[in-house]
Amino acid sequence: MGLAEVKGKLPIEIAVSIAAEVIATYNVSFGQHSANAEPIARLLPASRRSQSQ
């Protein structure tokens, strides 16, 4: 991710750029469900999911 020719960004600018690219990548495949597709990864481990719900 990112463009090699873009140099000298501040850390917050880098974070915003990466977040925008992740969102754009997610939006490209949003709604394209497949029976063989893997589920979306969850940030919370399975062992803690039942406790939070």
C-alpha distance matrix in Angstrom:
0.0 3.8 6.9 9.2 12.2 11.7 13.6 15.8 14.3 16.3 15.2 15.8 13.7 10.7 11.6 12.2 9.0 7.1 10.3 10.3 7.1 8.7 12.0 11.3 10.2 13.3 15.4 15.0 16.9 19.1 22.7 22.3 24.3 25.5 28.4 26.5 23.3 22.5 22.9 20.1 19.6 21.5 20.9 24.6 26.2 28.8 31.5 31.0 30.2 34.0 34.9 32.8 34.0
3.8 0.0 3.8 6.6 9.0 8.0 10.2 12.6 11.3 13.8 13.4 14.1 11.5 8.8 10.8 11.1 7.6 7.3 10.8 10.3 8.0 10.7 13.4 12.5 12.5 15.7 17.2 17.0 19.4 21.3 25.0 24.9 27.2 28.7 31.7 30.0 26.7 26.0 26.2 23.3 22.8 24.4 23.5 27.2 29.0 31.8 34.4 33.6 32.9 36.6 37.4 35.0 36.3
6.9 3.8 0.0 3.8 5.5 5.6 8.5 11.7 11.4 14.6 15.1 16.1 13.0 10.9 13.7 13.7 10.1 10.7 14.1 13.1 11.1 14.1 16.5 15.0 15.2 18.7 19.8 19.2 21.8 24.0 27.6 27.3 29.8 31.3 34.4 32.7 29.5 29.1 29.6 26.7 26.4 28.1 27.2 30.9 32.7 35.5 38.1 37.3 36.7 40.4 41.1 38.8 40.1
9.2 6.6 3.8 0.0 3.8 5.5 7.2 10.8 11.6 15.0 15.7 17.5 14.7 12.4 15.6 16.3 12.9 13.3 17.0 16.5 14.5 17.2 19.9 18.6 18.5 22.0 23.3 22.6 25.1 27.4 31.0 30.5 32.8 34.0 37.0 35.0 32.0 31.4 32.0 29.3 28.6 30.4 29.2 32.9 34.4 37.3 39.7 39.1 38.8 42.5 43.2 41.0 42.5
12.2 9.0 5.5 3.8 0.0 3.8 6.2 9.9 11.3 15.0 16.6 18.1 14.9 13.6 17.1 17.2 14.0 15.3 18.8 17.8 16.3 19.4 21.6 20.2 20.6 24.1 25.0 24.3 27.2 29.3 32.9 32.6 35.2 36.6 39.7 38.0 34.9 34.5 35.0 32.1 31.6 33.3 32.2 35.8 37.5 40.5 42.9 42.1 41.7 45.4 46.0 43.6 45.0
11.7 8.0 5.6 5.5 3.8 0.0 3.8 7.1 7.7 11.5 13.3 14.5 11.3 10.4 14.0 14.0 11.1 13.0 16.2 15.4 14.6 17.8 19.8 18.7 19.7 22.9 23.7 23.6 26.5 28.3 31.9 32.1 34.7 36.3 39.5 37.9 34.6 34.0 34.1 31.0 30.4 31.7 30.3 33.9 35.9 38.9 41.3 40.1 39.7 43.5 43.8 41.2 42.8
13.6 10.2 8.5 7.2 6.2 3.8 0.0 3.8 5.9 9.5 11.7 13.7 11.0 10.1 13.9 14.7 12.5 14.2 17.5 17.3 16.8 19.6 21.9 21.4 22.2 25.2 26.4 26.6 29.3 30.9 34.6 34.9 37.2 38.9 41.8 40.1 36.8 35.8 35.8 32.6 31.6 32.6 30.8 34.2 36.2 39.4 41.5 40.3 40.2 44.0 44.0 41.6 43.4
15.8 12.6 11.7 10.8 9.9 7.1 3.8 0.0 3.8 6.6 9.4 11.7 9.6 9.5 13.2 14.2 12.9 14.8 17.7 18.0 18.2 20.7 22.8 22.8 24.0 26.6 27.8 28.5 31.1 32.3 36.1 36.7 38.9 40.7 43.6 42.0 38.5 37.3 36.9 33.6 32.3 32.9 30.8 34.0 36.1 39.5 41.3 39.8 40.0 43.7 43.4 40.9 43.0
14.3 11.3 11.4 11.6 11.3 7.7 5.9 3.8 0.0 3.8 6.5 8.1 5.9 6.2 9.7 10.5 9.7 11.9 14.4 14.9 15.5 17.9 19.7 20.1 21.5 23.8 25.0 26.0 28.6 29.5 33.3 34.1 36.2 38.3 41.1 39.7 36.2 34.9 34.2 30.7 29.5 29.9 27.8 31.0 33.3 36.7 38.5 36.9 36.9 40.6 40.2 37.6 39.6
16.3 13.8 14.6 15.0 15.0 11.5 9.5 6.6 3.8 0.0 3.8 5.5 5.2 6.3 8.8 10.1 10.6 12.5 14.3 15.5 16.7 18.5 20.1 21.2 22.7 24.5 25.8 27.3 29.7 30.2 34.0 35.1 37.0 39.1 41.9 40.5 36.9 35.3 34.3 30.7 29.2 29.1 26.7 29.6 32.0 35.5 37.1 35.2 35.4 39.0 38.4 35.7 37.9
15.2 13.4 15.1 15.7 16.6 13.3 11.7 9.4 6.5 3.8 0.0 3.8 5.4 5.1 6.2 8.7 9.9 10.6 12.3 14.2 15.4 16.5 18.4 20.0 21.1 22.6 24.3 26.0 28.0 28.4 32.1 33.2 34.8 36.9 39.4 38.0 34.3 32.5 31.4 27.8 26.1 25.8 23.1 25.9 28.3 31.9 33.3 31.5 31.8 35.4 34.8 32.2 34.5
15.8 14.1 16.1 17.5 18.1 14.5 13.7 11.7 8.1 5.5 3.8 0.0 3.8 5.4 5.0 6.2 8.5 9.9 10.5 12.2 14.2 15.3 16.4 18.2 19.9 21.0 22.3 24.4 26.5 26.5 30.1 31.6 33.3 35.7 38.3 37.3 33.5 31.8 30.3 26.6 25.2 24.7 22.2 25.0 27.8 31.2 32.8 30.6 30.6 34.1 33.4 30.6 32.7
13.7 11.5 13.0 14.7 14.9 11.3 11.0 9.6 5.9 5.2 5.4 3.8 0.0 3.8 5.4 5.2 6.1 8.6 9.9 10.5 12.3 14.3 15.3 16.4 18.3 19.9 21.0 22.7 25.1 25.4 29.1 30.4 32.5 34.9 37.7 36.7 33.0 31.7 30.5 26.8 25.8 25.8 23.8 26.9 29.6 32.8 34.8 32.8 32.5 36.1 35.7 32.8 34.6
10.7 8.8 10.9 12.4 13.6 10.4 10.1 9.5 6.2 6.3 5.1 5.4 3.8 0.0 3.8 5.5 5.1 6.2 8.5 9.9 10.6 12.3 14.2 15.3 16.5 18.3 19.9 21.3 23.5 24.2 28.0 28.9 30.7 32.8 35.6 34.2 30.6 29.1 28.2 24.7 23.5 23.8 21.7 25.0 27.4 30.7 32.7 31.0 30.8 34.6 34.4 31.8 33.6
11.6 10.8 13.7 15.6 17.1 14.0 13.9 13.2 9.7 8.8 6.2 5.0 5.4 3.8 0.0 3.8 5.5 5.2 6.1 8.6 10.0 10.6 12.2 14.2 15.3 16.5 18.2 20.1 22.0 22.2 25.9 27.1 28.7 30.9 33.5 32.4 28.6 26.9 25.7 22.0 20.7 20.6 18.4 21.6 24.2 27.5 29.4 27.6 27.3 31.0 30.8 28.0 29.9
12.2 11.1 13.7 16.3 17.2 14.0 14.7 14.2 10.5 10.1 8.7 6.2 5.2 5.5 3.8 0.0 3.8 5.5 5.1 6.1 8.6 9.9 10.5 12.2 14.2 15.3 16.3 18.4 20.7 20.6 24.3 25.8 27.7 30.2 33.1 32.3 28.5 27.2 25.8 22.1 21.4 21.4 19.7 22.9 25.9 28.8 31.0 29.0 28.3 31.8 31.7 28.7 30.2
9.0 7.6 10.1 12.9 14.0 11.1 12.5 12.9 9.7 10.6 9.9 8.5 6.1 5.1 5.5 3.8 0.0 3.8 5.5 5.1 6.3 8.7 10.0 10.5 12.3 14.3 15.3 16.7 19.2 19.8 23.6 24.6 26.8 29.1 32.1 31.1 27.5 26.5 25.6 22.1 21.6 22.2 20.9 24.4 27.0 29.9 32.3 30.7 29.9 33.5 33.8 30.9 32.2
7.1 7.3 10.7 13.3 15.3 13.0 14.2 14.8 11.9 12.5 10.6 9.9 8.6 6.2 5.2 5.5 3.8 0.0 3.8 5.4 5.1 6.2 8.6 9.8 10.5 12.3 14.1 15.5 17.4 18.2 22.0 22.8 24.6 26.7 29.5 28.2 24.6 23.3 22.5 19.0 18.3 19.0 17.7 21.3 23.7 26.6 29.1 27.7 27.0 30.7 31.1 28.4 29.8
10.3 10.8 14.1 17.0 18.8 16.2 17.5 17.7 14.4 14.3 12.3 10.5 9.9 8.5 6.1 5.1 5.5 3.8 0.0 3.8 5.5 5.1 6.2 8.6 9.9 10.5 12.2 14.4 16.1 16.2 19.9 21.2 22.9 25.3 28.1 27.2 23.5 22.2 20.8 17.2 16.7 17.0 15.8 19.3 22.1 24.8 27.3 25.6 24.6 28.2 28.6 25.7 26.9
10.3 10.3 13.1 16.5 17.8 15.4 17.3 18.0 14.9 15.5 14.2 12.2 10.5 9.9 8.6 6.1 5.1 5.4 3.8 0.0 3.8 5.5 5.1 6.1 8.6 9.8 10.4 12.4 14.9 15.0 18.7 20.1 22.3 24.9 28.0 27.4 23.8 23.1 21.9 18.4 18.6 19.4 18.7 22.2 25.1 27.5 30.2 28.6 27.2 30.7 31.3 28.3 29.1
7.1 8.0 11.1 14.5 16.3 14.6 16.8 18.2 15.5 16.7 15.4 14.2 12.3 10.6 10.0 8.6 6.3 5.1 5.5 3.8 0.0 3.8 5.4 5.0 6.1 8.5 9.8 10.7 13.1 14.2 17.9 18.6 20.9 23.1 26.2 25.3 21.7 21.1 20.6 17.3 17.6 19.0 18.6 22.4 24.8 27.1 30.0 28.9 27.5 31.0 32.0 29.3 30.0
8.7 10.7 14.1 17.2 19.4 17.8 19.6 20.7 17.9 18.5 16.5 15.3 14.3 12.3 10.6 9.9 8.7 6.2 5.1 5.5 3.8 0.0 3.8 5.5 5.1 6.1 8.6 10.1 11.5 12.2 16.0 16.7 18.5 20.7 23.5 22.6 18.8 17.9 17.1 13.7 13.8 15.2 15.0 18.7 21.1 23.3 26.3 25.2 23.8 27.3 28.4 25.7 26.5
12.0 13.4 16.5 19.9 21.6 19.8 21.9 22.8 19.7 20.1 18.4 16.4 15.3 14.2 12.2 10.5 10.0 8.6 6.2 5.1 5.4 3.8 0.0 3.8 5.4 5.0 6.1 8.7 10.4 10.1 13.8 15.3 17.3 20.1 23.1 22.7 19.1 18.5 17.2 13.8 14.7 15.7 15.8 19.4 22.1 24.0 27.1 25.6 23.8 27.1 28.2 25.3 25.6
11.3 12.5 15.0 18.6 20.2 18.7 21.4 22.8 20.1 21.2 20.0 18.2 16.4 15.3 14.2 12.2 10.5 9.8 8.6 6.1 5.0 5.5 3.8 0.0 3.8 5.4 5.1 6.3 9.1 9.8 13.5 14.4 17.1 19.7 23.1 22.7 19.2 19.3 18.6 15.7 17.0 18.6 19.1 22.7 25.2 26.9 30.1 29.0 27.0 30.3 31.6 28.7 28.9
10.2 12.5 15.2 18.5 20.6 19.7 22.2 24.0 21.5 22.7 21.1 19.9 18.3 16.5 15.3 14.2 12.3 10.5 9.9 8.6 6.1 5.1 5.4 3.8 0.0 3.8 5.5 5.4 7.2 8.9 12.6 12.7 15.0 17.2 20.4 19.6 16.2 16.2 16.0 13.4 14.7 16.9 17.7 21.3 23.4 25.0 28.3 27.6 25.7 29.0 30.6 28.1 28.3
13.3 15.7 18.7 22.0 24.1 22.9 25.2 26.6 23.8 24.5 22.6 21.0 19.9 18.3 16.5 15.3 14.3 12.3 10.5 9.8 8.5 6.1 5.0 5.4 3.8 0.0 3.8 5.5 5.8 6.1 9.9 10.7 12.6 15.1 18.2 17.8 14.2 14.1 13.2 10.4 12.2 14.1 15.4 18.8 21.0 22.3 25.8 24.9 22.7 25.8 27.5 25.0 24.9
15.4 17.2 19.8 23.3 25.0 23.7 26.4 27.8 25.0 25.8 24.3 22.3 21.0 19.9 18.2 16.3 15.3 14.1 12.2 10.4 9.8 8.6 6.1 5.1 5.5 3.8 0.0 3.8 5.5 4.9 8.5 9.9 12.6 15.6 19.0 19.3 16.0 16.5 15.6 13.1 15.4 17.1 18.5 21.8 24.1 25.2 28.7 27.6 25.1 28.0 29.7 27.0 26.5
15.0 17.0 19.2 22.6 24.3 23.6 26.6 28.5 26.0 27.3 26.0 24.4 22.7 21.3 20.1 18.4 16.7 15.5 14.4 12.4 10.7 10.1 8.7 6.3 5.4 5.5 3.8 0.0 3.8 5.8 8.8 8.8 12.0 14.5 18.1 18.1 15.1 16.3 16.2 14.3 16.8 19.1 20.8 24.1 26.1 27.0 30.6 29.9 27.5 30.4 32.4 29.9 29.3
16.9 19.4 21.8 25.1 27.2 26.5 29.3 31.1 28.6 29.7 28.0 26.5 25.1 23.5 22.0 20.7 19.2 17.4 16.1 14.9 13.1 11.5 10.4 9.1 7.2 5.8 5.5 3.8 0.0 3.8 6.3 5.6 8.4 10.8 14.3 14.4 11.4 12.8 12.9 11.6 14.4 17.1 19.3 22.3 24.0 24.5 28.2 27.8 25.2 27.9 30.2 28.0 27.3
19.1 21.3 24.0 27.4 29.3 28.3 30.9 32.3 29.5 30.2 28.4 26.5 25.4 24.2 22.2 20.6 19.8 18.2 16.2 15.0 14.2 12.2 10.1 9.8 8.9 6.1 4.9 5.8 3.8 0.0 3.8 5.6 7.9 11.3 14.6 15.4 12.4 13.4 12.5 10.9 14.1 16.0 18.4 21.1 23.1 23.5 27.1 26.4 23.5 26.0 28.2 25.7 24.7
22.7 25.0 27.6 31.0 32.9 31.9 34.6 36.1 33.3 34.0 32.1 30.1 29.1 28.0 25.9 24.3 23.6 22.0 19.9 18.7 17.9 16.0 13.8 13.5 12.6 9.9 8.5 8.8 6.3 3.8 0.0 3.8 5.7 9.4 12.6 14.2 11.9 13.6 12.7 12.2 15.8 17.6 20.4 22.7 24.5 24.3 28.0 27.4 24.2 26.2 28.8 26.5 24.9
22.3 24.9 27.3 30.5 32.6 32.1 34.9 36.7 34.1 35.1 33.2 31.6 30.4 28.9 27.1 25.8 24.6 22.8 21.2 20.1 18.6 16.7 15.3 14.4 12.7 10.7 9.9 8.8 5.6 5.6 3.8 0.0 3.8 6.6 10.2 11.5 9.5 12.0 12.2 12.3 15.9 18.4 21.4 23.8 25.1 24.8 28.5 28.5 25.4 27.5 30.3 28.3 26.9
24.3 27.2 29.8 32.8 35.2 34.7 37.2 38.9 36.2 37.0 34.8 33.3 32.5 30.7 28.7 27.7 26.8 24.6 22.9 22.3 20.9 18.5 17.3 17.1 15.0 12.6 12.6 12.0 8.4 7.9 5.7 3.8 0.0 3.8 6.8 8.6 7.0 9.6 9.7 10.8 14.5 17.0 20.3 22.3 23.2 22.4 26.2 26.4 23.3 25.1 28.1 26.5 24.9
25.5 28.7 31.3 34.0 36.6 36.3 38.9 40.7 38.3 39.1 36.9 35.7 34.9 32.8 30.9 30.2 29.1 26.7 25.3 24.9 23.1 20.7 20.1 19.7 17.2 15.1 15.6 14.5 10.8 11.3 9.4 6.6 3.8 0.0 3.8 5.3 5.1 8.6 9.9 12.1 15.4 18.3 21.7 23.5 23.9 22.8 26.5 27.2 24.3 26.0 29.2 28.0 26.5
28.4 31.7 34.4 37.0 39.7 39.5 41.8 43.6 41.1 41.9 39.4 38.3 37.7 35.6 33.5 33.1 32.1 29.5 28.1 28.0 26.2 23.5 23.1 23.1 20.4 18.2 19.0 18.1 14.3 14.6 12.6 10.2 6.8 3.8 0.0 3.8 5.7 8.6 10.1 13.1 16.1 18.8 22.4 23.7 23.5 21.9 25.4 26.6 23.7 24.9 28.4 27.7 26.0
26.5 30.0 32.7 35.0 38.0 37.9 40.1 42.0 39.7 40.5 38.0 37.3 36.7 34.2 32.4 32.3 31.1 28.2 27.2 27.4 25.3 22.6 22.7 22.7 19.6 17.8 19.3 18.1 14.4 15.4 14.2 11.5 8.6 5.3 3.8 0.0 3.8 6.6 9.4 12.4 14.9 18.0 21.4 22.9 22.4 21.0 24.5 26.0 23.5 25.1 28.5 27.9 26.7
23.3 26.7 29.5 32.0 34.9 34.6 36.8 38.5 36.2 36.9 34.3 33.5 33.0 30.6 28.6 28.5 27.5 24.6 23.5 23.8 21.7 18.8 19.1 19.2 16.2 14.2 16.0 15.1 11.4 12.4 11.9 9.5 7.0 5.1 5.7 3.8 0.0 3.8 6.4 8.9 11.6 14.8 18.2 20.0 19.9 19.0 22.7 23.7 21.3 23.2 26.4 25.5 24.6
22.5 26.0 29.1 31.4 34.5 34.0 35.8 37.3 34.9 35.3 32.5 31.8 31.7 29.1 26.9 27.2 26.5 23.3 22.2 23.1 21.1 17.9 18.5 19.3 16.2 14.1 16.5 16.3 12.8 13.4 13.6 12.0 9.6 8.6 8.6 6.6 3.8 0.0 3.8 6.5 8.4 11.6 14.9 16.6 16.2 15.4 19.1 20.3 18.1 20.3 23.3 22.6 22.0
22.9 26.2 29.6 32.0 35.0 34.1 35.8 36.9 34.2 34.3 31.4 30.3 30.5 28.2 25.7 25.8 25.6 22.5 20.8 21.9 20.6 17.1 17.2 18.6 16.0 13.2 15.6 16.2 12.9 12.5 12.7 12.2 9.7 9.9 10.1 9.4 6.4 3.8 0.0 3.8 6.2 8.7 12.4 13.8 13.9 13.1 16.8 17.5 14.9 17.1 20.2 19.2 18.4
20.1 23.3 26.7 29.3 32.1 31.0 32.6 33.6 30.7 30.7 27.8 26.6 26.8 24.7 22.0 22.1 22.1 19.0 17.2 18.4 17.3 13.7 13.8 15.7 13.4 10.4 13.1 14.3 11.6 10.9 12.2 12.3 10.8 12.1 13.1 12.4 8.9 6.5 3.8 0.0 3.8 6.4 9.7 11.9 12.8 13.0 16.7 16.7 14.2 17.0 19.5 18.0 17.6
19.6 22.8 26.4 28.6 31.6 30.4 31.6 32.3 29.5 29.2 26.1 25.2 25.8 23.5 20.7 21.4 21.6 18.3 16.7 18.6 17.6 13.8 14.7 17.0 14.7 12.2 15.4 16.8 14.4 14.1 15.8 15.9 14.5 15.4 16.1 14.9 11.6 8.4 6.2 3.8 0.0 3.8 6.6 8.9 9.7 10.5 14.1 14.2 12.4 15.6 17.8 16.4 16.9
21.5 24.4 28.1 30.4 33.3 31.7 32.6 32.9 29.9 29.1 25.8 24.7 25.8 23.8 20.6 21.4 22.2 19.0 17.0 19.4 19.0 15.2 15.7 18.6 16.9 14.1 17.1 19.1 17.1 16.0 17.6 18.4 17.0 18.3 18.8 18.0 14.8 11.6 8.7 6.4 3.8 0.0 3.8 5.5 7.1 8.3 11.6 11.0 9.2 12.6 14.4 12.8 13.6
20.9 23.5 27.2 29.2 32.2 30.3 30.8 30.8 27.8 26.7 23.1 22.2 23.8 21.7 18.4 19.7 20.9 17.7 15.8 18.7 18.6 15.0 15.8 19.1 17.7 15.4 18.5 20.8 19.3 18.4 20.4 21.4 20.3 21.7 22.4 21.4 18.2 14.9 12.4 9.7 6.6 3.8 0.0 3.8 6.4 9.2 11.6 10.3 9.5 13.3 14.1 12.4 14.1
24.6 27.2 30.9 32.9 35.8 33.9 34.2 34.0 31.0 29.6 25.9 25.0 26.9 25.0 21.6 22.9 24.4 21.3 19.3 22.2 22.4 18.7 19.4 22.7 21.3 18.8 21.8 24.1 22.3 21.1 22.7 23.8 22.3 23.5 23.7 22.9 20.0 16.6 13.8 11.9 8.9 5.5 3.8 0.0 3.8 6.5 8.2 6.5 6.2 10.0 10.5 9.3 11.4
26.2 29.0 32.7 34.4 37.5 35.9 36.2 36.1 33.3 32.0 28.3 27.8 29.6 27.4 24.2 25.9 27.0 23.7 22.1 25.1 24.8 21.1 22.1 25.2 23.4 21.0 24.1 26.1 24.0 23.1 24.5 25.1 23.2 23.9 23.5 22.4 19.9 16.2 13.9 12.8 9.7 7.1 6.4 3.8 0.0 3.8 5.4 5.5 6.4 9.6 10.6 10.7 12.8
28.8 31.8 35.5 37.3 40.5 38.9 39.4 39.5 36.7 35.5 31.9 31.2 32.8 30.7 27.5 28.8 29.9 26.6 24.8 27.5 27.1 23.3 24.0 26.9 25.0 22.3 25.2 27.0 24.5 23.5 24.3 24.8 22.4 22.8 21.9 21.0 19.0 15.4 13.1 13.0 10.5 8.3 9.2 6.5 3.8 0.0 3.8 5.4 5.1 7.4 9.5 10.4 11.6
31.5 34.4 38.1 39.7 42.9 41.3 41.5 41.3 38.5 37.1 33.3 32.8 34.8 32.7 29.4 31.0 32.3 29.1 27.3 30.2 30.0 26.3 27.1 30.1 28.3 25.8 28.7 30.6 28.2 27.1 28.0 28.5 26.2 26.5 25.4 24.5 22.7 19.1 16.8 16.7 14.1 11.6 11.6 8.2 5.4 3.8 0.0 3.8 5.9 6.9 8.0 10.0 11.8
31.0 33.6 37.3 39.1 42.1 40.1 40.3 39.8 36.9 35.2 31.5 30.6 32.8 31.0 27.6 29.0 30.7 27.7 25.6 28.6 28.9 25.2 25.6 29.0 27.6 24.9 27.6 29.9 27.8 26.4 27.4 28.5 26.4 27.2 26.6 26.0 23.7 20.3 17.5 16.7 14.2 11.0 10.3 6.5 5.5 5.4 3.8 0.0 3.8 5.7 5.3 6.6 9.2
30.2 32.9 36.7 38.8 41.7 39.7 40.2 40.0 36.9 35.4 31.8 30.6 32.5 30.8 27.3 28.3 29.9 27.0 24.6 27.2 27.5 23.8 23.8 27.0 25.7 22.7 25.1 27.5 25.2 23.5 24.2 25.4 23.3 24.3 23.7 23.5 21.3 18.1 14.9 14.2 12.4 9.2 9.5 6.2 6.4 5.1 5.9 3.8 0.0 3.8 5.4 5.4 6.6
34.0 36.6 40.4 42.5 45.4 43.5 44.0 43.7 40.6 39.0 35.4 34.1 36.1 34.6 31.0 31.8 33.5 30.7 28.2 30.7 31.0 27.3 27.1 30.3 29.0 25.8 28.0 30.4 27.9 26.0 26.2 27.5 25.1 26.0 24.9 25.1 23.2 20.3 17.1 17.0 15.6 12.6 13.3 10.0 9.6 7.4 6.9 5.7 3.8 0.0 3.8 5.6 5.5
34.9 37.4 41.1 43.2 46.0 43.8 44.0 43.4 40.2 38.4 34.8 33.4 35.7 34.4 30.8 31.7 33.8 31.1 28.6 31.3 32.0 28.4 28.2 31.6 30.6 27.5 29.7 32.4 30.2 28.2 28.8 30.3 28.1 29.2 28.4 28.5 26.4 23.3 20.2 19.5 17.8 14.4 14.1 10.5 10.6 9.5 8.0 5.3 5.4 3.8 0.0 3.8 5.7
32.8 35.0 38.8 41.0 43.6 41.2 41.6 40.9 37.6 35.7 32.2 30.6 32.8 31.8 28.0 28.7 30.9 28.4 25.7 28.3 29.3 25.7 25.3 28.7 28.1 25.0 27.0 29.9 28.0 25.7 26.5 28.3 26.5 28.0 27.7 27.9 25.5 22.6 19.2 18.0 16.4 12.8 12.4 9.3 10.7 10.4 10.0 6.6 5.4 5.6 3.8 0.0 3.8
34.0 36.3 40.1 42.5 45.0 42.8 43.4 43.0 39.6 37.9 34.5 32.7 34.6 33.6 29.9 30.2 32.2 29.8 26.9 29.1 30.0 26.5 25.6 28.9 28.3 24.9 26.5 29.3 27.3 24.7 24.9 26.9 24.9 26.5 26.0 26.7 24.6 22.0 18.4 17.6 16.9 13.6 14.1 11.4 12.8 11.6 11.8 9.2 6.6 5.5 5.7 3.8 0.0
